[in-house]
């Protein structure tokens, strides 16, 4: 069975975690949500509190060899907090070096910059982090979804359908298998 790992903490953009997660589940992918702690994490709908979700695992307890892809939702606080988590940064590097798909949306690519894996890669992200992505060596474009080898990036919640499509294609699974 295909397995995907989502890493997130408080302040994730609700649609950027829940929508890709559901698309993966609908396609028959086993999804694990990992966070720095096991307490429920708080989603955001832009600047308002959204739903919470309880992580399945700790970031410190997961490894690249147990999964086929890594998904990094945005939201401002979520990736900014995870940038300070060495285990999260190591996971990003491990997935990219293993040539497994890494999909980051909105502010999520901040983790890619922190992991120092963007040199010469073409990516997109939320407008306010594009300078950071450029400084990390990326070629930054303004498109709904960018696929550069095993790296998938998108700009914002409106891009989720394209983001999900490319993620599922990289995994070789069909959307809504079980629908």
N, C-alpha and C positions, 0 to 999 in steps of 0.2 A: 504494500500500500504506500502511496505517495504521502509524505509527511512534510508539513510546513511549520516553521517556528515564527511567531510574532513576538517581538520584544517591545514592551511599553511600560510606562509608569504614569503617575498622576499627571493630568494635563494633556492627555492625548486628545486629538481631534476625533470626536465620537465616530463620525462617518468613515474616517480613514482607518479605523480599526475594525469596526463592526461590519462594514460593507465588504472589504476584501476577505475578512474571516468567513462571512456567510457564503461568498462566491466560492471560496476554497472548499468549504463543507459541502455545498451543493454539488460540486464537481467530484465529490468522493474523496477529498484530501483530508487526512487526519491533521488537525490543527492543535498546536500547543501554544498557549500564551505564557510567556515568561516575564518576570518582573524582578526588581531587586528585593522585594519582600512579598509575602503571601497574602497580605491584607488586600481587600478590594481596592482597585485603582479608579480614580475619578476621571471620567470623560468630560470633554467640553464641547459645546456647540457654539463655536466661535468664542465669545467672551462670557457665555453663560454655562453654568454647570449642567452636564448631561447625565447620562447613566453611568453606573459603576459596573465593573466586572472583576471577578476574582481570578487571579492568575492560576494556571495549572501547575506552574513550576517556578523555581527560582532561576534567575539568569546564571547564577553560580553552579547550578546543577545540570545545565544543558550543554551539549557540545555539537559541533558541526556534523559529526559522523552519524548522528541520530536523525538528521533531517535532510530534505531535498531542496529547501529554499528558506530564505529569511525575509520577513516583511517588517518594515519599519514605518509605522504611522507617524504623522506629523502632530500638529498642535505645538504651540510655542514652548510650553514648560516641559513636555515629555522628552523631546530629543535634547533639549538644553540640559536637563537633569542626567539623562543617559550618557551625555558626552563626558561626564565626570566619573563614570563607572567603568573601570578598567576591564571588567569581565565583558561588558557590553561591547566595548571597542575591540577586544580580542575576538569576540564572536563575528563581528563585521569583517575583520581581516581574515579570519579562518574561512568563512563562507566564500569570500571573493577569491582567496588563494586556492581554494578547493574547486573553483570554477562552477560553483553552485549559484543559482539565481539569488540575487539580492534586490528587493524591490522597496524603494523609499519614496515617500510622497510628502509634498509640502515642505515642512521644516525638517522632516526625517533625514534628508541628505546632510544635515549638520553632522550626523554621526559618521558619515563617509569622509567628511573633511577632517574630523577629529582623528579618524583611523588612518589618515594619510594614504588613502587608496585612490585618489582622484587624478593623479598626474596623467595628463593626456587623455582622460576619459571625457566623453560628451555626456552632459547631464542637464537636467532642469531642476527647478525647485521654486519655492515661494520667493517672490521678488526681493524681500528683505534679506535673504541669505545668499543671493547670487554673487555678491561681492566676496563673501567668505568662500564660496565654491571656487571662484576664479583664483583667489589667493592660494587655494589648496592645489592649484594646477589644472583645474577642470576647464574644459571648453563648455561654456554655458549657453544654452539656447532657450528660446521661449516657445515650447511646444507642449501639447497636452500630455504626451508620453514620449520618452526617449529610451531606446534600447541600445546599449553599447555592450556588446558581447553578453556577459551574464548579469549586467547591471541595468535595472529598470527604474526610471525616475519619472515623477509627475509633479505638477505645480500646486494643485489645490483640489478641494472636494469635487468640484465640477468635472475633474479629469478622472474620477474613480472608474467609470465604465471602461475607458481606454487602458487605465492602469491594470484593472482586473483582467481584461482581455489578454494583455501582453504577459502578465504573470502566469495565467493558466496555459497560454501557448508555450511558454518556456518550460513549464512542468509537463507538457504533453498530455494535459487532461482536458476533457470537454466541459464547457460550462453547463451547469444544471443537469448533470448526469442523472441525478436522483429526482429531479423535478417532474 
